Amino acid sequence: MEVYGVSVSPLISTPNNPKNSLHCSIHRFCKTHFVNPSSLNYNYKPLHQIQSQSSYKGVIKAQADDEEYELKQAKDMAAARKRWEALVREEKVKMLTPKEAGYAIQLSGKTLLDVRPSTEHEKAWVKGSTWIPIFDVDNQFDAGTLSRKVTSYMMGGWWSGVPTLSYDNQFVTKVIEKFPKDTDLIVACQKGLRSLAACEQLYNAGYRNIFWIQGGLEAAEEEDLEREGPQPFKFAGIGGLSEFLGWTDQQRAQAAKEGWGYRLMFTARLLGVVIAADALFIGVQQVARYFQDIRGN
């Protein structure tokens, strides 16, 4: 799903909705613990089979609820997309390219409001910008949060490095405390989606001079905005194993500019991962053979 060319991340979770982690947990449990009902012997039903069938019916219902919840999420996202498109189309929120945003900051003194999570902001930020995240890394450790973190990790977080995020209910309050409602605000995130959500909330709160950076900071070239931080804007949103191996689109584009030296670094990393995996596999085999010898003696 896209909004003006901005992809929707599936890893943003809403911790204030307990059904989210519950349904994900049930879905995984169903896949790994229950057999096909057609394989059961219906002529002879010992107690454990009766219990399994009863549990299976419950899980089937849970799966149906899970699908219904996912459908509701999709409908909510589609409705949000229409609202955001209308805000831009009706110019209630003005659209800027990263280059135009840079000019506006330098020449007009407009304020850039960075709404990205801390993991992205700490890598690169616009000089003089104000950071108030609308979503940030969920650092709670209750059962529901841990379940969401495991789900996010298993669904691709290990590869992309995207953490579990939670919505800040005080986002608008924090902005109001910092800026009067007649302030010219340029709102930015990494790819442009969360900043649109922030723009909608700020507009509903009474802000009328709102500007949105299309495509987010990831669309910015280094000369567009004055950057601070250790990495280019384009690399602030990547992470995980994909970043380590250089397999992100941003790194491929950089490799095309840098040449073979840049590529060789990631090739060496890939070879290192392969060698480490082989060594681990061989080590496990040796340990298993050692225990077999012990049992045989």
C-alpha positions as CSV (number, residue, x, y, z in Angstrom):
1,M,0.0,0.0,0.0
2,E,1.4,3.4,-0.9
3,V,0.5,7.0,-0.2
4,Y,2.1,9.3,-2.8
5,G,4.7,6.7,-3.4
6,V,5.4,6.0,0.3
7,S,5.4,2.4,1.4
8,V,3.5,1.3,4.5
9,S,5.6,-0.5,7.0
10,P,3.9,-3.7,8.5
11,L,6.0,-3.6,11.6
12,I,4.5,-0.6,13.3
13,S,2.4,-1.9,16.2
14,T,-0.1,-0.2,18.4
15,P,0.4,-1.4,22.0
16,N,-2.8,0.1,23.2
17,N,-4.7,-2.6,21.2
18,P,-4.2,-5.9,23.2
19,K,-5.8,-7.9,20.4
20,N,-2.8,-7.3,18.2
21,S,-0.3,-9.4,20.1
22,L,-3.0,-11.9,21.1
23,H,-4.0,-12.6,17.5
24,C,-0.4,-12.9,16.3
25,S,0.4,-15.4,19.1
26,I,-2.7,-17.5,18.4
27,H,-1.9,-17.5,14.7
28,R,1.6,-18.8,15.2
29,F,0.4,-21.3,17.8
30,C,-2.2,-22.7,15.4
31,K,0.4,-23.2,12.7
32,T,2.8,-25.1,14.9
33,H,0.6,-27.2,17.3
34,F,-2.5,-28.4,15.5
35,V,-3.0,-31.0,12.8
36,N,-5.4,-31.1,9.9
37,P,-8.8,-32.2,11.2
38,S,-9.3,-34.6,8.3
39,S,-6.4,-36.7,9.6
40,L,-8.2,-37.5,12.9
41,N,-9.9,-40.9,13.4
42,Y,-13.5,-40.0,14.1
43,N,-14.5,-43.6,15.0
44,Y,-12.2,-43.9,17.9
45,K,-11.8,-40.8,20.0
46,P,-9.7,-41.1,23.2
47,L,-9.7,-38.2,25.6
48,H,-6.6,-36.4,24.3
49,Q,-8.2,-36.4,20.7
50,I,-11.4,-35.0,22.0
51,Q,-9.5,-32.3,23.8
52,S,-7.5,-31.6,20.6
53,Q,-10.6,-31.3,18.5
54,S,-12.2,-28.9,21.0
55,S,-9.1,-26.8,21.1
56,Y,-8.9,-27.0,17.3
57,K,-12.4,-25.5,17.0
58,G,-11.4,-22.8,19.3
59,V,-8.3,-22.0,17.3
60,I,-10.3,-22.0,14.0
61,K,-12.5,-19.4,15.6
62,A,-9.4,-17.4,16.7
63,Q,-8.0,-17.6,13.2
64,A,-11.3,-16.2,11.8
65,D,-11.1,-13.4,14.4
66,D,-7.5,-12.8,13.4
67,E,-8.5,-12.5,9.7
68,E,-11.3,-10.2,10.6
69,Y,-9.0,-8.0,12.7
70,E,-6.4,-7.8,9.8
71,L,-9.3,-6.9,7.4
72,K,-10.3,-4.1,9.8
73,Q,-6.7,-2.9,9.9
74,A,-6.6,-2.8,6.1
75,K,-9.9,-0.9,5.9
76,D,-8.6,1.6,8.6
77,M,-5.4,2.1,6.6
78,A,-7.3,2.7,3.4
79,A,-9.5,5.2,5.1
80,A,-6.5,7.0,6.5
81,R,-4.9,7.1,3.1
82,K,-8.0,8.8,1.7
83,R,-7.9,11.4,4.5
84,W,-4.2,12.1,4.0
85,E,-4.6,12.4,0.2
86,A,-7.4,14.9,0.7
87,L,-5.3,17.0,3.1
88,V,-2.6,17.3,0.4
89,R,-5.0,17.7,-2.5
90,E,-7.0,20.4,-0.7
91,E,-3.7,22.1,0.3
92,K,-4.6,22.0,4.0
93,V,-1.1,20.4,4.1
94,K,1.3,21.9,1.6
95,M,3.7,19.4,-0.1
96,L,7.4,20.1,-0.4
97,T,10.3,18.3,-2.0
98,P,13.4,17.9,0.3
99,K,15.2,20.5,-1.8
100,E,12.3,23.0,-1.4
101,A,12.2,22.2,2.3
102,G,15.9,23.1,2.5
103,Y,15.3,26.4,0.8
104,A,12.4,27.2,3.1
105,I,14.4,26.5,6.2
106,Q,17.4,28.6,5.0
107,L,15.5,31.5,3.5
108,S,12.2,31.7,5.4
109,G,13.2,30.4,8.8
110,K,10.6,27.7,8.9
111,T,10.9,25.1,11.6
112,L,11.5,21.4,10.7
113,L,9.6,19.0,13.0
114,D,11.3,15.6,12.9
115,V,8.7,12.9,13.9
116,R,10.9,9.8,13.3
117,P,11.7,7.3,16.1
118,S,15.0,7.5,18.0
119,T,16.7,4.7,16.0
120,E,16.4,6.8,12.8
121,H,17.0,10.2,14.4
122,E,20.2,9.3,16.1
123,K,21.8,8.4,12.8
124,A,21.0,11.6,10.9
125,W,19.0,14.8,11.5
126,V,18.6,18.2,10.0
127,K,20.6,20.9,11.7
128,G,18.4,23.1,13.9
129,S,15.4,20.8,13.6
130,T,13.1,19.9,16.5
131,W,12.6,16.2,17.3
132,I,9.2,15.0,18.7
133,P,8.5,11.4,17.6
134,I,5.0,10.4,16.8
135,F,6.1,6.7,17.1
136,D,9.1,5.6,19.1
137,V,10.8,2.4,20.1
138,D,8.6,0.5,22.6
139,N,10.9,-0.1,25.6
140,Q,8.2,-1.8,27.8
141,F,8.8,-5.4,28.9
142,D,5.3,-6.6,29.8
143,A,4.0,-9.8,28.2
144,G,2.1,-8.1,25.5
145,T,5.1,-6.0,24.4
146,L,7.4,-8.9,24.4
147,S,5.0,-10.8,22.2
148,R,4.8,-8.0,19.8
149,K,8.6,-7.7,19.7
150,V,9.0,-11.4,19.0
151,T,6.4,-11.2,16.3
152,S,8.0,-8.2,14.7
153,Y,11.4,-9.9,14.8
154,M,10.2,-13.1,13.3
155,M,8.2,-11.3,10.6
156,G,11.3,-9.5,9.2
157,G,12.7,-7.4,12.0
158,W,15.9,-9.5,12.0
159,W,16.4,-8.7,8.4
160,S,15.3,-5.0,8.2
161,G,16.3,-4.0,11.7
162,V,13.0,-2.2,12.2
163,P,12.1,-2.2,15.9
164,T,8.7,-2.5,17.5
165,L,7.2,1.0,17.7
166,S,4.5,2.5,19.9
167,Y,2.4,5.5,19.3
168,D,2.9,8.5,21.6
169,N,-0.4,9.7,22.9
170,Q,1.2,12.9,24.0
171,F,2.6,13.8,20.6
172,V,0.2,16.7,19.8
173,T,0.5,18.0,23.4
174,K,4.3,18.1,23.1
175,V,4.1,20.0,19.9
176,I,1.6,22.5,21.3
177,E,3.9,23.1,24.3
178,K,6.8,23.8,21.9
179,F,5.2,25.8,19.1
180,P,2.2,28.2,18.8
181,K,-0.4,27.2,16.4
182,D,0.5,29.9,13.9
183,T,4.0,28.5,13.5
184,D,5.1,27.4,10.0
185,L,5.9,23.7,10.6
186,I,7.7,21.5,8.0
187,V,7.0,17.9,9.1
188,A,9.3,15.1,8.2
189,C,9.9,11.4,8.8
190,Q,12.1,8.9,7.0
191,K,9.8,7.9,4.2
192,G,6.9,10.2,4.4
193,L,4.1,8.1,5.9
194,R,4.3,8.8,9.6
195,S,4.8,12.5,8.9
196,L,1.4,12.5,7.0
197,A,-0.2,11.0,10.1
198,A,1.4,13.7,12.2
199,C,0.2,16.4,9.8
200,E,-3.4,15.2,10.1
201,Q,-3.2,15.3,13.9
202,L,-1.7,18.7,13.9
203,Y,-4.2,20.1,11.5
204,N,-7.0,18.7,13.6
205,A,-5.4,20.4,16.6
206,G,-5.6,23.8,14.9
207,Y,-2.3,24.2,13.1
208,R,-2.8,25.7,9.6
209,N,0.7,26.4,8.3
210,I,1.8,22.8,7.8
211,F,4.2,21.6,5.2
212,W,5.0,17.9,4.4
213,I,8.2,16.6,2.9
214,Q,7.2,14.2,0.1
215,G,9.1,10.9,0.3
216,G,10.6,11.9,3.7
217,L,14.3,12.4,4.5
218,E,15.2,9.3,2.6
219,A,14.3,11.2,-0.6
220,A,16.8,14.0,0.2
221,E,20.2,14.4,-1.4
222,E,23.0,15.4,0.9
223,E,23.0,18.9,-0.6
224,D,19.3,19.5,0.0
225,L,19.4,19.8,3.8
226,E,22.1,20.6,6.2
227,R,22.7,17.3,8.0
228,E,24.2,16.4,11.3
229,G,24.8,12.8,12.5
230,P,27.1,9.9,11.5
231,Q,25.2,8.7,8.4
232,P,23.5,10.1,5.3
233,F,19.8,10.7,5.4
234,K,19.2,7.8,3.0
235,F,20.8,5.3,5.4
236,A,19.0,6.4,8.6
237,G,16.1,4.0,8.1
238,I,18.0,0.8,7.3
239,G,19.4,-1.8,9.7
240,G,19.5,-5.4,10.6
241,L,21.2,-8.1,8.6
242,S,20.3,-6.5,5.3
243,E,22.3,-3.4,6.2
244,F,25.2,-5.5,7.4
245,L,25.4,-7.3,4.1
246,G,24.7,-4.2,2.0
247,W,21.5,-5.6,0.4
248,T,19.3,-2.6,0.8
249,D,18.3,-0.4,-2.2
250,Q,20.0,2.6,-0.6
251,Q,23.3,0.7,-0.4
252,R,23.0,-0.7,-3.9
253,A,22.6,2.9,-5.2
254,Q,25.6,4.0,-3.2
255,A,27.7,1.0,-4.5
256,A,26.9,2.2,-8.0
257,K,28.5,5.5,-7.2
258,E,31.4,4.3,-5.1
259,G,32.5,1.4,-7.3
260,W,34.2,-1.9,-6.4
261,G,35.8,-0.9,-3.2
262,Y,32.5,-0.3,-1.6
263,R,31.1,-3.6,-2.9
264,L,34.2,-5.6,-1.8
265,M,33.6,-4.6,1.9
266,F,30.1,-6.2,1.8
267,T,31.3,-9.2,-0.1
268,A,33.9,-9.8,2.6
269,R,31.1,-9.6,5.2
270,L,29.0,-12.1,3.3
271,L,31.9,-14.5,3.1
272,G,32.4,-14.1,6.8
273,V,28.7,-14.9,7.6
274,V,28.9,-18.0,5.3
275,I,32.2,-19.2,7.0
276,A,30.7,-18.6,10.5
277,A,27.5,-20.5,9.6
278,D,29.6,-23.4,8.2
279,A,31.8,-23.5,11.3
280,L,28.7,-23.5,13.6
281,F,27.2,-26.3,11.6
282,I,30.4,-28.4,11.8
283,G,30.7,-27.6,15.5
284,V,27.1,-28.8,16.2
285,Q,27.8,-32.0,14.2
286,Q,31.0,-32.6,16.3
287,V,29.2,-32.1,19.6
288,A,26.4,-34.4,18.5
289,R,28.9,-37.1,17.5
290,Y,30.7,-36.7,20.8
291,F,27.5,-37.3,22.8
292,Q,26.6,-40.3,20.7
293,D,30.1,-41.8,21.4
294,I,29.5,-41.2,25.2
295,R,26.1,-42.9,25.1
296,G,27.6,-45.8,23.0
297,N,30.3,-46.4,25.6
